[in-house]
Amino acid sequence: MEEHIRRFCGDCHAVPRPESFPRDRWAEEVRVGYQQYVRSGRDDLSPPPIAEVVAYYRQRAPEKLEFHLPQDSQQKLPISFRQEDVDWKGRPRVAPAVSGLAYHRLPDSDQPWLIISDMVTGTITALDMKSRESRVLARLQFPCRIEPCDLERTGRVGFVVAELGSFFAMDHRDGKVVWLRPEEKGPQFRVIPLAENLGRVADVRVADFDGDGDLDVLAAEFGHYRTGGILLLENESTKEGAIRFVPHRLDQRPGTIHVPVTDLNTDGRPDFVALISNEWEVVEWFVNLGNNRFLCRPIWRAPDLTFGSSGLELVDLDGDGDTDILFTNGDSFDNLYANPSHGVQWLENRNADSPEGFHYHRLLDWPGAYRAVTGDLDGDGDLDIVASAWLPKSVRPQELQQMEIPSLIILEQEPGPTFSCHIVDRSWPQFPVILLADLDGDGDLDIVAGRHCGLDGGNADVTAPLRVYWNEMKSLAESPRQR
């Protein structure tokens, strides 16, 4: 039976491990797996009897899952934060579903604004964090990630937006890549679709991939079951102003979450790294070969398809001059079930061109770990990690709902490098997106967490879309007591 399961289930993805779910859950999980096989349209495999597969997993699964929660370091964080829930006038009184954050100047402004996408209201909103003035830049359907860019190289920055096309994961052709093109005068933006009739688009990045001097757009089409992939939109717009982007399909698999751009092999051409979830759960390097051709090189693969990949960041974490990979896994919205494998990890770049180029470090066990970003929060010259979590209030197994699962954590970097865990916020995990920026101009990095409770009626009473953690390092250092 074990060999039969390996041949059937392992033909498309990693074979599920019995310890991924408790014993009483396996009948449902096996049923869903068989449904997905039927939905795929394939008929070339020989499914084993479903009752025998259920018995196989139940016999080997634990009665209960054992979860490990982050623990506060005994060493105190050398800085402090002041929390503030932030809302603004004119926003509808609905539970927020923040899906993207950026911090950038608007064309008519001499200071940066916080740019916020919300899937419930369908808006892209700019917020001045000092005056709390807000502007709705565009109204879309279900906007996700926001990429500031000067797409025409005119000196006026606009925004490329990933449009999901639906609140929930499903197969459709309503996804888009949208450009908010700045008008020649004033703060207005014109909504211009760069690609339409796509699956759910979760991420967009901008770079000159073909080396012709203009900016192309890379899109992660998450999709669902039958839609999805990675799309390169080649910029062939004319000098006369005719806007034209030619699509090139680079990958056909659904489930791509993030596609950050980097020149990983330092050959002068921008590559990108893709985090692909669903049944693949892989980190892959797409090497730019020129002429819109890319070679896909696997970097790391999760041991189980229930890994729940959720976010990826490229950064030189250890300060040795190359690009490392920081990524999280904590997505439980596909089956509302958390997994003990959820957490934060670092792939250390030891030699990207070698077969064993990245060394895996497990940094933290954490149910619902969703996003991790880096910055020097304490001013000691190295990069610290800020990570957030997001879980449905109805998450299973049910005992998780009685646990104190933190929503925001700082991993303070120390020599080695090693990382000390500091729990900043113990409220229920509700932050799928975070951003670091000096919002008050005092010289240190503040933290912005975007709240998403639109999928969860249990959090409907929470209306503030943002929680800001004001870094008080500079103000404390300059106080009379400190002087």
N, C-alpha and C positions, 0 to 999 in steps of 0.2 A: 504493500500500500504506500509506503514512504516513497518508493521509486516511482510509482504511478502518479502520486501527487507532484513529485518533482518534475516529471515530464509534462504534466498538464499545466500546473500553475506556473512553473518556472520557465515556460516557453516565452512568456511576455514580460515577466517581472521577477524580482526576487521572491523566493518561496516564503510565504508568511510563516512566522515563528509562533509556536504555540503560546509562548509567554507574552505575546503582544496583547492578548485579551484574557479576561477571566473565563473560567470554565463555562459559566452560564450564558456567555455571549457568542460562543462559537457557532451555534446553529444558525444565528442570524448572519454572521459574517460569511459563512460558507454559502448560504443562500444568495447573498448579494454578489459574491464572486461568480457564481454560476449564471446569475442574471446578466452580469457584465459580459461574460463570454457569449451568451446568446445575442446580446445587443451589439457586439462587435461585428457580427455577420460571418465570423469564421466557422468553418465546419471541418477543419483539417486535423483536429486533435481528438483524442479519445478520453472523454471525461470519466473518471472513476465514479462508482455509485455514490451519490451525495450522502447517504446515511453513513457509509463507511468512512467518508472523509470527516464528517462531523464527529464520529466516534474516535477517530485518530487524534483530532485536535483536543477533544474534551479529556481524553485519557492523559494527555501530556500538559495541559494548561493548568496554571495555578488556580486555586479556589478564589483568591483575591490578588489584585495587583498591588505591588509595593511601590509607593512613590516617595522620592526624596525631595524635600523642599530646600531652597537656598537658606543658608545660615549666615547670620551677621558675623562679621569678623570681630574679634575681641579688640582689635586695634581701631580706634575711632577715626573716622574720615576727617582729614585736616581742614575741610571746608564745610559750610552749612548752606542749606537752601531754604528759601521761603516759598511756600506753595500758594498759588492763586488760581482759582477757576475763572476762566475768561470767556465772556460772552460779548455780544455787541448789539446795538440797537438795529432794529429792522429784521433781525433773523427770525424766521418762523419758530413758534414755541413747540418744537418737535424734538424727539430724541435724536441726537446727532449721529452721523455716520461718517466721520472724517476719514478720508482715504488717501490724502496726499498733502504734504507740506513743503513749502519752499520759502526762501528768504532772499528777496532781491529788490532792486530799485525798479520802480515803474518809469516809463519814458519821461514823464513830466515831473519827477521827484528827485530830490538830491539826497534822499535817505532810503534805506531798504524798507520794504513792507513785508509782512507775513502773508503768504499766499496759501489759501486753504481750499481744498476740494471736499465737497460733502455729497455723498451718494443719496441721501434722503431728499435734500432740497435741489440737487442737481446743479449746484452753483459752484463757480470759482470766485472766491471772495478775497479781496486784498484788505488787510487790517494794519493800520498804523498803531504799533504797540505803545507809543507814547501818548498820542492824543485819543486813541481808540476810535478814530474815524475809520469807517469801512466803506468799501466800494465793491459792488458786484461787477466783476469783469466779464462774465459770460454765464449763460444758463444752458447747460447741456442736459444729458439724461442721467448717466451714472458715471461721472468722471472719477478717475483714479489718480495715477501718478502725474505730477506736474514737472516739466523740464524747462527751466528758463533758457532762452537762447536767442541770439541775433541771427535768425535764419537767413536773412537777406544781406547781412553784413552792412547794415545802414547805420549802426550805432544806436538803434532803438530796439530794446529787448522785448520780445514777446514770449509766448509760452506754447510748447507742444504738450498736449494732454492725451493720456491714454483713456479712451472711453470704453467702459465695460459693456454697455448696452443692456445690462440687466442687473438687478440687485442680487439675485441668487444665481448660482452656477447652473447653467443649462446650455444646450446647443442651439445656437441661432446665428444670424448674420447681421446683428445690430451693432457689433463692435466697430469702433472707428479709431483712427488717429487724427486728432484735430489740432489745428494751429490757431492760436489766438494772435492774429497779426496786428501789431500796433498801427493805429492810424498815423498819418503824417503829422498831425497836430492834435494836442489834447490827450487825455488819458483813455480814450476809447480803444476797444479792440474789435476786430472783425473776425468772426468764426469761419474758418476755412477748413473743410475736410481734406486731408492729404491722402487718406485711404479709407474706404468704406466696405461694407458687406463682409466684415470680418467676424470671427468669434470674439469672445470677451478679451479685450486688450488690457493687460495689467501693468505694462511698463513701456516707457519710451525713452530713448537716449539719442543724443545728437553728436555726430562727428563726421569728419571728411574721410569716409572709409575708402573711397577710390582715388584719393589724392589728386582730384581735379580742381581743387581750390574752392569748392562750395560745400555746404553742410548737408549730409544725408541723415536719414532718420532710421533708427533701429527700433523695432516693435516686438514685444513679447506678447503673443496671442495665446493667452491661457486657455481659452475655449472651455471645453468640458470633456465629452467622450469622443465626438466625431469632428469637432472643430479644434483648431489650435495650431501652434507652431511658432516659428521665428521668421520675421519678415524684415528685409532691408528695403527701404524706400530710397532709391537713387534720385538725387536732385538733378533734374534736367530742365529747371526753370530757365527762361531766356532773359537776357539783359533788358529786353523790352517790357518785362514784368509779367509774362505769361508763366503761371505757376504749374509745374508738372513734376510729379514724382512717380518713377517707374518701380513697381514692386518686383522684388526677387525673393522667392521662397527659399530660405536657408535650412529650415528644419520643419518636419511635418508633425512632430509629437505634441499632443495637448499637454498643458500643465506648466508652461514656462512662467516663472514668477518675476525674476529680475534678470537684466542683461547689462550690468555695468561695463563700461568701456575702459580698456587699458592697453598699453603696448607691452604685453607680458614678456615677449622675447626681445624687446628693444631693437627692432629692425626698422623703426620709423613708420610702420603702418599700424593703425589702431585695430586691436583685437577686441574681443569681449568674452566675458565669462557668464555662463548661463546656469541658473538654478532651475532645474526641471523637476516638478513634483509628480503627482498622480502615481502611476505604477512604476515610474522610473526612479525617482528620488536620487538624482545625480547632480554633481557639479561638473561642468564641462567647459573646456577652453576652446573657443572658436578662433583658430589661427587665420589671420588675414593673408591670403595668398596673392591678393591683387585681382583686379578685373572682376570684383564682386564675387569672388570665390573664397570659401572658407573651409579649412580642415578642422573637423571636430575631434578633439583629443580629450578622452575621459581623465578627470582629475581625482574624483572620489565618488563612491557609491554607497548609499546607506545599506545596512544589512537587512532591511525589511521594508516592505511597501507601506507600512503604517507609520513611517518615520515622521511624516507631517512637516515637510520643508516649508519655511515661511519667509525667510529674508536672507539677503546676501549683501555684503559690503566688501569692497576692495580697498586695502589700506596697508601701508608698511607698519604693521603693528609693533614689531620689535626694533624698528629703527636701523635695520642693517642695509637699507638701500634698495630693496626689491619689494615687490607687491605680494602681500599675503591675502588670505581670504578668511573673512569672519562671517559665520552664518548661523542661523537659528532654525530650530524645528520645534513647532508647538501648535501646528494647525490641527484643530479637532472639529472643524465645522462641516466636514464631509459626512461624519457619522455621529457627531456630538460625543465622541469618546476620546479622552486624553490617554496618553501613552507614557510609561515610565522613561522612555528614551528621549522625551522632550528636553531641550536644553540649548546651550550656547557652545559653539565650538570654533576652533581656529585651525586653519590649514596653513602651516608655516612653510613659506617658500624657501626651500634649500637649494633647488636648481630646477627651475620650471621645465627646462628642456630634457631632463633625464626621466626615465621611467618611474622612478621613485622621487619625483620632484617636490612633493608636498608632504609634510609630516603632520599627522592628525593630533590635535590636542583637545581633549574634552575639558571645557572650562567650568561648566555649571549644569547641574540637573535642575529642571524647572518646568513644571507643567504649564503649557500655554506660551512658552517663550516665542516671541513673534518678530522682534526687530532688535538689531544691535547696531549702534553707530559709535564713532570714536572722536575724541578730542582731548586736549590737555586741560582738564577741568581744574586741577589744583596748582597749575603753573610750575610744575617741577621739571618740565622739558620732555616728558614722555606722554604717550597716548593712553588715556583711560577709556574704558568701555561703558557706555550707557545702554542698557537693554530694557525692553518693555515686554509685557505679556498681554495676551488677549484670549479670553475663554468665554464661551456661552455660559450664562448663569445656570442653565440646565445641564451642564456637562456631566458625563458619566465617566467612571463609576460614581455613584451618588455620594460616597464618603468625601470626595473632593470638595463638595459644596460646603462641608463643615470645616475644611482646613483653611488656615490663614495663608493663602497664596499671594505673594506680593505682586504688585503691578509694575514697579519700577526699581531697578537695581543699578548700582555703579560698581564696576569691577576696576578697582584702583590698581594701576600697574606699578609693580615694584621690581627691583633688580632681579635678573634671571633670564627672561622676565617671568615673574609670577603675578598673580592677581588676587587681591583681597576683596571679598564680597561685602558690600554695604547696601542694606535695604533702605531705600529712600521713601517708598510709598507702599503701605500695606493694604490699600483699598483693593477691592475685587479687580482682577485683570481686565482692562477695558481699553488698552492703548495699542492699536495695530501699527501706528506710525509715530515716529519721534524725530526731532530735529535739534541740533545744537547750533546756537548763534548768540552773539553778543547783542541781545535785544535792547538793553538800556545804555549801551555805549560806554560801559565802565571798565572795559578791558578784559573781562572774563566771560566764559561761555555759560549761557543759560540753557535750560532744557525746555523744549515744547513737546508735549504729548497730545496727540489727537485722539479724542474719545470716539469710540464707535459702539453704540448700543442700539442701533436701528434693527439689528437682527434679533434682539433679545428684549422681549416685553418686560422682563424682570428688572431692567435698568431704565425703563421709560421715564421714571421720575427724575433722572439725571439729565439736565438740559444743557449745561455748559459744554461747548464743543471742545474746549482746550483746557489743559492744566499746565500752567507754567511754573517751573521751579527756578526761582531767581537765585542765581549764584551770588552769595554775599562775601566771597573771598576778598574782593577789592575793598568793599565798604568796611569790612572788619579790620583789614590791614591798615586802613587810614583813619580808624576811630581814635579818639584821644587815649582810650585805655591801651590800645595796641602801641601807640606812639610812645 
